[in-house]
Amino acid sequence: MKQNKNNRVAALLLALCMAVCCALPALAAPAASANIDLSRTGSMDVTLYDHQNDVPLRGGALTVYKVADVARTNGDLHFVYTADFTGCGIALGDLTDSTLASRLEAKLPARAAGTTHKISEQGIVSFDTLPLGLYLVVQTENSKGYEAINSFLVSLPMADESGWLYTVDATPKVGAPTQEVTPPEPETPSTPSEPGKPSEPEKPSEPDKPTQPGTPDEPDMPVDPNDPNRPVSPGTPDNPVNPGNPDNPVAPGTPDNPVAPGRPDGNALPQSGQLNWPIPFMACSGVLLFAVGWVLDRKETLA
C-alpha cells in the first residue's frame, strides 16, 4: 500500500511538471537561445494608417502592458507571467492565436501599470527602452473619427531568420471609421529664403575727353560787292558818227524827150521840176533816231 501511494505522488508531480512546461512556451531553439542578450532593452514602433482612405490616424493614445518576462531554463527560453497576470489561468501557448490578446486584456487588473504615449499626426507611436518580454498593446484613447483598434501582442526580442530583433515595427489593422474621413491638409510650405543681395554693377569707365578743335582758318574776306543802291553807271556810249553827207547825187540828166509814138518830136509834154534835198535829211534823221533808241534801251537794261 505504501509503495502504491508513493507511485501516485510521483505520477502527480510528473503531471504537474508537464503542465508547467506546456504553459511556458519556448522562444527559440537551444542553439538560437545562446545568441540572445537578455541584458539589452528593446523598442517598438506602432503605425496606425488607413490604407483604404490613404490617411494616417491622428490623435488618441496607445498603452503597453508587460505580460511576461523572458527567462532561460536549461538553455531554453520561455515566458514567465508578471505579477499582474499571475494566476490568470491562460496558457501562453500559440502567440499567433488571434483571441489570445483579447483574453489577456479581459484579465487585465485595474491596478495594472502601463506605459502610455500619444499618437502623432503621422499616426506613429514609439515605445523605447522597454525591458525584454511579452507586451500587450491596447488603444486606451480612440483616434479622431475611428474606432479603437483590436489589442495585440508584441514579443521583445523577436526571432527571425537572421537572429534577434530588438526593435520591432508593428502595423495593426485600424478600426472602422466613425465619420467621413477628411483627407489631410497640405503642409504649410516653408518660407523661401531671402534672395541674396545683388552685386553692385561695375562703374563704367570714363569716356575719353574730346580733343579741343583747332582754330579754323580765317576765311578770305569777300570782295566788297557793289552797293546795290548805287549801281555802276554805264559808260557814256560813243557818239554815233554822224553819217556823212552822201555825195550829192548827180542829177540825172534830162532825158531825151522820147518821141511819143504817133506824135512828132515837137509836140512832147514838158518835164515837171524834181527836188533832191529830202533824201539826205531823211537818212540823217533815221540814223539819229536809231542812236537815240539804242541809248535808251541800254539804260533800261542796266537798270
C-alpha positions as a Markdown table, in Angstrom:
| # | Residue | x | y | z |
|---|---|---|---|---|
| 1 | Met | 0.0 | 0.0 | 0.0 |
| 2 | Lys | 2.8 | 2.4 | 0.9 |
| 3 | Gln | 4.6 | 1.7 | -2.4 |
| 4 | Asn | 1.3 | 2.4 | -4.4 |
| 5 | Lys | 0.9 | 5.7 | -2.5 |
| 6 | Asn | 4.5 | 6.7 | -3.4 |
| 7 | Asn | 3.9 | 5.9 | -7.1 |
| 8 | Arg | 0.7 | 8.0 | -7.1 |
| 9 | Val | 2.6 | 11.0 | -5.6 |
| 10 | Ala | 5.4 | 10.6 | -8.2 |
| 11 | Ala | 2.9 | 10.5 | -11.0 |
| 12 | Leu | 1.1 | 13.6 | -9.8 |
| 13 | Leu | 4.4 | 15.5 | -9.6 |
| 14 | Leu | 5.3 | 14.4 | -13.1 |
| 15 | Ala | 1.9 | 15.6 | -14.4 |
| 16 | Leu | 2.4 | 19.0 | -12.7 |
| 17 | Cys | 5.8 | 19.4 | -14.2 |
| 18 | Met | 4.5 | 18.6 | -17.7 |
| 19 | Ala | 1.6 | 21.1 | -17.2 |
| 20 | Val | 4.1 | 23.8 | -16.2 |
| 21 | Cys | 6.3 | 23.1 | -19.2 |
| 22 | Cys | 3.3 | 23.3 | -21.5 |
| 23 | Ala | 2.2 | 26.6 | -20.1 |
| 24 | Leu | 5.7 | 28.2 | -20.7 |
| 25 | Pro | 6.3 | 28.2 | -24.5 |
| 26 | Ala | 9.9 | 28.3 | -25.7 |
| 27 | Leu | 11.0 | 31.5 | -27.6 |
| 28 | Ala | 13.6 | 29.7 | -29.7 |
| 29 | Ala | 15.6 | 26.6 | -30.2 |
| 30 | Pro | 18.6 | 25.9 | -27.8 |
| 31 | Ala | 21.1 | 26.9 | -30.5 |
| 32 | Ala | 19.4 | 30.2 | -31.1 |
| 33 | Ser | 18.8 | 31.0 | -27.5 |
| 34 | Ala | 22.6 | 31.1 | -26.9 |
| 35 | Asn | 22.8 | 34.3 | -29.0 |
| 36 | Ile | 20.2 | 36.3 | -27.1 |
| 37 | Asp | 21.4 | 39.2 | -24.9 |
| 38 | Leu | 19.0 | 39.3 | -22.0 |
| 39 | Ser | 20.7 | 42.5 | -20.7 |
| 40 | Arg | 19.6 | 44.6 | -23.6 |
| 41 | Thr | 16.4 | 46.6 | -23.9 |
| 42 | Gly | 14.0 | 46.7 | -26.8 |
| 43 | Ser | 11.7 | 49.2 | -28.6 |
| 44 | Met | 8.6 | 49.1 | -30.8 |
| 45 | Asp | 7.2 | 51.5 | -33.3 |
| 46 | Val | 3.4 | 51.2 | -34.0 |
| 47 | Thr | 2.0 | 52.7 | -37.1 |
| 48 | Leu | -1.7 | 53.3 | -37.5 |
| 49 | Tyr | -2.6 | 54.0 | -41.1 |
| 50 | Asp | -5.9 | 53.8 | -43.0 |
| 51 | His | -4.7 | 52.4 | -46.4 |
| 52 | Gln | -8.2 | 52.4 | -47.8 |
| 53 | Asn | -8.6 | 56.1 | -47.5 |
| 54 | Asp | -4.8 | 56.8 | -47.6 |
| 55 | Val | -4.7 | 58.8 | -44.4 |
| 56 | Pro | -2.9 | 58.3 | -41.0 |
| 57 | Leu | -4.9 | 58.0 | -37.8 |
| 58 | Arg | -4.4 | 61.2 | -35.8 |
| 59 | Gly | -4.9 | 61.6 | -32.1 |
| 60 | Gly | -5.7 | 59.1 | -29.4 |
| 61 | Ala | -3.2 | 57.1 | -27.3 |
| 62 | Leu | -1.8 | 53.6 | -27.0 |
| 63 | Thr | -0.8 | 51.8 | -23.8 |
| 64 | Val | 1.6 | 48.9 | -23.5 |
| 65 | Tyr | 1.4 | 46.4 | -20.6 |
| 66 | Lys | 4.1 | 43.9 | -19.8 |
| 67 | Val | 2.5 | 40.4 | -19.7 |
| 68 | Ala | 5.6 | 38.2 | -19.1 |
| 69 | Asp | 9.3 | 38.3 | -18.7 |
| 70 | Val | 11.9 | 36.3 | -20.7 |
| 71 | Ala | 13.6 | 33.5 | -18.8 |
| 72 | Arg | 16.1 | 30.8 | -19.6 |
| 73 | Thr | 15.7 | 27.3 | -18.1 |
| 74 | Asn | 18.3 | 24.6 | -19.0 |
| 75 | Gly | 19.3 | 26.6 | -22.1 |
| 76 | Asp | 15.6 | 27.0 | -23.3 |
| 77 | Leu | 13.9 | 30.5 | -23.4 |
| 78 | His | 10.3 | 30.8 | -22.2 |
| 79 | Phe | 8.0 | 33.5 | -20.8 |
| 80 | Val | 7.1 | 33.9 | -17.2 |
| 81 | Tyr | 4.0 | 35.8 | -16.2 |
| 82 | Thr | 4.4 | 39.1 | -14.4 |
| 83 | Ala | 2.7 | 39.8 | -11.1 |
| 84 | Asp | -0.3 | 41.5 | -12.8 |
| 85 | Phe | -1.1 | 38.3 | -14.8 |
| 86 | Thr | 0.0 | 35.5 | -12.4 |
| 87 | Gly | -2.9 | 33.2 | -11.9 |
| 88 | Cys | -4.9 | 34.4 | -14.9 |
| 89 | Gly | -5.3 | 30.8 | -16.0 |
| 90 | Ile | -4.4 | 31.5 | -19.6 |
| 91 | Ala | -1.7 | 29.3 | -21.1 |
| 92 | Leu | 0.9 | 31.2 | -23.3 |
| 93 | Gly | 0.9 | 28.6 | -26.0 |
| 94 | Asp | 0.5 | 29.8 | -29.5 |
| 95 | Leu | 1.2 | 33.6 | -29.6 |
| 96 | Thr | -0.3 | 33.8 | -33.1 |
| 97 | Asp | -3.8 | 33.0 | -31.7 |
| 98 | Ser | -6.0 | 36.0 | -32.6 |
| 99 | Thr | -8.0 | 35.6 | -29.4 |
| 100 | Leu | -5.1 | 35.4 | -27.0 |
| 101 | Ala | -4.6 | 39.2 | -26.8 |
| 102 | Ser | -8.3 | 39.9 | -26.1 |
| 103 | Arg | -8.4 | 37.2 | -23.4 |
| 104 | Leu | -5.4 | 38.7 | -21.7 |
| 105 | Glu | -7.0 | 42.1 | -21.9 |
| 106 | Ala | -10.0 | 40.8 | -20.2 |
| 107 | Lys | -7.8 | 39.5 | -17.3 |
| 108 | Leu | -6.0 | 42.9 | -17.1 |
| 109 | Pro | -6.3 | 44.1 | -13.4 |
| 110 | Ala | -7.4 | 47.6 | -12.7 |
| 111 | Arg | -4.2 | 48.2 | -10.8 |
| 112 | Ala | -2.0 | 47.2 | -13.8 |
| 113 | Ala | 0.7 | 49.8 | -14.6 |
| 114 | Gly | 1.4 | 50.5 | -18.3 |
| 115 | Thr | 3.2 | 53.0 | -20.5 |
| 116 | Thr | 1.0 | 55.4 | -22.5 |
| 117 | His | 2.0 | 57.5 | -25.5 |
| 118 | Lys | 0.0 | 59.8 | -27.7 |
| 119 | Ile | -0.4 | 59.1 | -31.4 |
| 120 | Ser | 1.4 | 61.6 | -33.6 |
| 121 | Glu | -0.1 | 63.4 | -36.6 |
| 122 | Gln | 1.6 | 60.9 | -38.8 |
| 123 | Gly | -0.2 | 58.0 | -36.9 |
| 124 | Ile | 3.0 | 56.7 | -35.3 |
| 125 | Val | 3.7 | 55.8 | -31.7 |
| 126 | Ser | 7.2 | 54.8 | -30.4 |
| 127 | Phe | 8.0 | 53.0 | -27.2 |
| 128 | Asp | 11.7 | 53.0 | -26.3 |
| 129 | Thr | 13.9 | 51.4 | -23.6 |
| 130 | Leu | 11.5 | 48.5 | -22.8 |
| 131 | Pro | 12.8 | 45.5 | -20.8 |
| 132 | Leu | 12.7 | 42.3 | -22.8 |
| 133 | Gly | 9.4 | 40.4 | -22.5 |
| 134 | Leu | 5.9 | 39.9 | -23.9 |
| 135 | Tyr | 3.8 | 43.1 | -24.2 |
| 136 | Leu | 0.1 | 43.7 | -24.6 |
| 137 | Val | -0.8 | 46.8 | -26.7 |
| 138 | Val | -4.1 | 48.4 | -26.0 |
| 139 | Gln | -5.6 | 51.6 | -27.6 |
| 140 | Thr | -6.8 | 53.4 | -24.4 |
| 141 | Glu | -8.0 | 56.5 | -26.4 |
| 142 | Asn | -9.6 | 56.4 | -29.8 |
| 143 | Ser | -8.1 | 58.2 | -32.8 |
| 144 | Lys | -10.3 | 61.0 | -34.2 |
| 145 | Gly | -13.0 | 59.6 | -36.4 |
| 146 | Tyr | -12.1 | 55.9 | -35.9 |
| 147 | Glu | -13.0 | 53.1 | -33.6 |
| 148 | Ala | -10.3 | 51.6 | -31.3 |
| 149 | Ile | -8.0 | 49.0 | -32.8 |
| 150 | Asn | -8.0 | 45.4 | -31.6 |
| 151 | Ser | -5.4 | 44.7 | -28.9 |
| 152 | Phe | -2.4 | 42.7 | -30.0 |
| 153 | Leu | 0.8 | 41.1 | -28.5 |
| 154 | Val | 4.4 | 42.1 | -29.3 |
| 155 | Ser | 7.4 | 39.9 | -28.2 |
| 156 | Leu | 10.8 | 41.7 | -27.4 |
| 157 | Pro | 13.0 | 40.5 | -28.8 |
| 158 | Met | 11.5 | 38.8 | -31.9 |
| 159 | Ala | 13.3 | 36.0 | -33.6 |
| 160 | Asp | 13.7 | 35.9 | -37.4 |
| 161 | Glu | 16.0 | 34.1 | -39.9 |
| 162 | Ser | 18.9 | 36.5 | -39.2 |
| 163 | Gly | 18.8 | 36.4 | -35.4 |
| 164 | Trp | 17.0 | 38.5 | -32.8 |
| 165 | Leu | 15.2 | 41.8 | -33.5 |
| 166 | Tyr | 15.3 | 44.2 | -30.5 |
| 167 | Thr | 13.4 | 46.9 | -32.5 |
| 168 | Val | 10.0 | 45.8 | -33.7 |
| 169 | Asp | 7.7 | 47.6 | -36.2 |
| 170 | Ala | 4.0 | 46.8 | -35.8 |
| 171 | Thr | 1.3 | 47.9 | -38.2 |
| 172 | Pro | -2.1 | 46.6 | -36.8 |
| 173 | Lys | -5.3 | 46.7 | -38.6 |
| 174 | Val | -7.1 | 50.1 | -37.9 |
| 175 | Gly | -10.6 | 50.3 | -36.6 |
| 176 | Ala | -13.6 | 51.2 | -38.7 |
| 177 | Pro | -14.1 | 55.0 | -39.3 |
| 178 | Thr | -16.9 | 56.5 | -37.3 |
| 179 | Gln | -17.4 | 59.5 | -39.6 |
| 180 | Glu | -16.5 | 60.6 | -43.1 |
| 181 | Val | -12.7 | 60.7 | -43.5 |
| 182 | Thr | -11.3 | 64.1 | -44.4 |
| 183 | Pro | -8.1 | 64.0 | -46.4 |
| 184 | Pro | -5.1 | 65.5 | -44.6 |
| 185 | Glu | -4.5 | 69.2 | -45.1 |
| 186 | Pro | -1.4 | 70.0 | -47.1 |
| 187 | Glu | 1.6 | 71.0 | -45.2 |
| 188 | Thr | 2.3 | 74.7 | -45.0 |
| 189 | Pro | 5.1 | 75.4 | -47.4 |
| 190 | Ser | 8.3 | 76.6 | -45.9 |
| 191 | Thr | 9.2 | 80.3 | -46.1 |
| 192 | Pro | 11.5 | 80.8 | -49.1 |
| 193 | Ser | 14.9 | 82.1 | -48.2 |
| 194 | Glu | 15.5 | 85.7 | -48.9 |
| 195 | Pro | 17.4 | 86.3 | -52.1 |
| 196 | Gly | 21.0 | 87.3 | -51.8 |
| 197 | Lys | 22.0 | 90.9 | -52.2 |
| 198 | Pro | 22.8 | 91.5 | -55.8 |
| 199 | Ser | 26.4 | 92.5 | -56.6 |
| 200 | Glu | 26.9 | 96.2 | -57.4 |
| 201 | Pro | 27.5 | 96.8 | -61.1 |
| 202 | Glu | 30.9 | 97.9 | -62.2 |
| 203 | Lys | 31.2 | 101.6 | -62.7 |
| 204 | Pro | 31.6 | 102.4 | -66.4 |
| 205 | Ser | 34.9 | 103.8 | -67.4 |
| 206 | Glu | 35.1 | 107.5 | -68.0 |
| 207 | Pro | 34.9 | 108.3 | -71.7 |
| 208 | Asp | 38.0 | 109.9 | -73.3 |
| 209 | Lys | 37.9 | 113.7 | -73.3 |
| 210 | Pro | 37.2 | 115.0 | -76.7 |
| 211 | Thr | 40.1 | 116.8 | -78.3 |
| 212 | Gln | 39.8 | 120.5 | -78.5 |
| 213 | Pro | 39.1 | 121.5 | -82.1 |
| 214 | Gly | 41.7 | 123.7 | -83.7 |
| 215 | Thr | 41.0 | 127.3 | -84.6 |
| 216 | Pro | 39.6 | 127.3 | -88.1 |
| 217 | Asp | 41.5 | 129.3 | -90.7 |
| 218 | Glu | 40.1 | 132.7 | -91.2 |
| 219 | Pro | 38.1 | 132.7 | -94.4 |
| 220 | Asp | 39.0 | 135.0 | -97.2 |
| 221 | Met | 37.1 | 138.2 | -96.9 |
| 222 | Pro | 34.7 | 138.5 | -99.8 |
| 223 | Val | 35.2 | 141.3 | -102.2 |
| 224 | Asp | 33.1 | 144.2 | -101.3 |
| 225 | Pro | 30.1 | 144.0 | -103.6 |
| 226 | Asn | 28.8 | 147.0 | -105.2 |
| 227 | Asp | 26.3 | 148.9 | -103.3 |
| 228 | Pro | 23.0 | 147.8 | -104.9 |
| 229 | Asn | 21.6 | 151.2 | -104.1 |
| 230 | Arg | 24.4 | 152.7 | -106.1 |
| 231 | Pro | 24.6 | 150.8 | -109.4 |
| 232 | Val | 27.6 | 151.4 | -111.6 |
| 233 | Ser | 26.7 | 154.0 | -114.1 |
| 234 | Pro | 27.1 | 152.6 | -117.5 |
| 235 | Gly | 29.7 | 154.4 | -119.6 |
| 236 | Thr | 28.6 | 157.1 | -121.9 |
| 237 | Pro | 28.0 | 155.5 | -125.2 |
| 238 | Asp | 30.1 | 156.6 | -128.0 |
| 239 | Asn | 28.5 | 159.3 | -130.0 |
| 240 | Pro | 27.4 | 157.8 | -133.1 |
| 241 | Val | 29.3 | 159.0 | -136.1 |
| 242 | Asn | 27.1 | 161.4 | -137.9 |
| 243 | Pro | 26.8 | 159.9 | -141.2 |
| 244 | Gly | 28.5 | 161.9 | -143.7 |
| 245 | Asn | 26.5 | 163.7 | -146.2 |
| 246 | Pro | 26.2 | 161.5 | -149.1 |
| 247 | Asp | 27.7 | 162.6 | -152.2 |
| 248 | Asn | 25.4 | 164.8 | -154.0 |
| 249 | Pro | 24.0 | 162.5 | -156.5 |
| 250 | Val | 24.4 | 163.6 | -159.9 |
| 251 | Ala | 21.3 | 164.9 | -161.0 |
| 252 | Pro | 20.1 | 162.8 | -163.7 |
| 253 | Gly | 20.3 | 164.5 | -167.0 |
| 254 | Thr | 17.3 | 165.4 | -168.6 |
| 255 | Pro | 16.4 | 162.5 | -170.6 |
| 256 | Asp | 15.9 | 163.0 | -174.1 |
| 257 | Asn | 12.5 | 163.7 | -174.9 |
| 258 | Pro | 11.2 | 160.5 | -176.1 |
| 259 | Val | 9.5 | 160.6 | -179.2 |
| 260 | Ala | 6.0 | 160.0 | -178.4 |
| 261 | Pro | 4.7 | 157.3 | -180.6 |
| 262 | Gly | 2.5 | 158.5 | -183.0 |
| 263 | Arg | 3.4 | 162.1 | -182.2 |
| 264 | Pro | 6.0 | 164.2 | -183.7 |
| 265 | Asp | 9.0 | 165.5 | -181.5 |
| 266 | Gly | 8.0 | 168.9 | -181.4 |
| 267 | Asn | 4.7 | 168.0 | -179.8 |
| 268 | Ala | 6.2 | 166.3 | -176.4 |
| 269 | Leu | 4.8 | 167.3 | -173.0 |
| 270 | Pro | 7.2 | 169.5 | -170.9 |
| 271 | Gln | 9.0 | 167.8 | -167.8 |
| 272 | Ser | 8.0 | 168.9 | -164.2 |
| 273 | Gly | 10.7 | 170.1 | -161.6 |
| 274 | Gln | 12.3 | 167.3 | -159.3 |
| 275 | Leu | 13.6 | 168.0 | -155.6 |
| 276 | Asn | 16.7 | 166.1 | -154.2 |
| 277 | Trp | 17.2 | 167.6 | -150.7 |
| 278 | Pro | 14.7 | 165.5 | -148.8 |
| 279 | Ile | 16.7 | 162.3 | -149.4 |
| 280 | Pro | 19.8 | 163.2 | -147.2 |
| 281 | Phe | 17.5 | 164.8 | -144.5 |
| 282 | Met | 15.5 | 161.7 | -144.1 |
| 283 | Ala | 18.6 | 159.5 | -144.0 |
| 284 | Cys | 20.2 | 161.5 | -141.2 |
| 285 | Ser | 17.0 | 161.6 | -139.2 |
| 286 | Gly | 16.8 | 157.8 | -139.4 |
| 287 | Val | 20.3 | 157.3 | -138.1 |
| 288 | Leu | 19.8 | 159.8 | -135.3 |
| 289 | Leu | 16.6 | 158.1 | -134.2 |
| 290 | Phe | 18.3 | 154.7 | -134.2 |
| 291 | Ala | 21.1 | 156.0 | -132.0 |
| 292 | Val | 18.7 | 157.6 | -129.5 |
| 293 | Gly | 16.7 | 154.3 | -129.3 |
| 294 | Trp | 19.8 | 152.3 | -128.8 |
| 295 | Val | 20.9 | 154.5 | -125.8 |
| 296 | Leu | 17.5 | 154.3 | -124.2 |
| 297 | Asp | 17.4 | 150.6 | -124.5 |
| 298 | Arg | 20.9 | 150.2 | -122.9 |
| 299 | Lys | 19.9 | 152.3 | -119.9 |
| 300 | Glu | 16.8 | 150.3 | -119.4 |
| 301 | Thr | 18.7 | 147.0 | -119.5 |
| 302 | Leu | 21.3 | 148.2 | -116.9 |
| 303 | Ala | 18.6 | 149.5 | -114.5 |
